[in-house]
Amino acid sequence: MYPIDIPAIERQARELRAAEIQRMNGLFAERTHLLTRLAANTAAAGAHAISEMLRPLFSWDPQASSGLLPAGFAPAVRRLNDAARTLFSWNPQDRRF
């Protein structure tokens, strides 16, 4: 009968345990990397979609559409514009001159 080498069995068990922990850490790191990349791509796609929705709000050019109003509406639009500027200006001035 062969003697049981308990220290060798314990050493082999520790090596197997360490190898299994390394394997699980590798799987965890790989999955974390994939999920992070997926979340980043999803966030980038969402930001791009929101930017495309907001782009028309910030690309309006008032100079391009200055002649589209009929002549009768111009004074009313000017008065409304002056009233809005008076309401939202820090130092409102009398625009009647």
Secondary structure as GFF3:
##gff-version 3
##sequence-region A 1 97
A	DSSP	alpha_helix	6	58	.	.	.	ID=ss1
A	DSSP	alpha_helix	74	88	.	.	.	ID=ss2
###
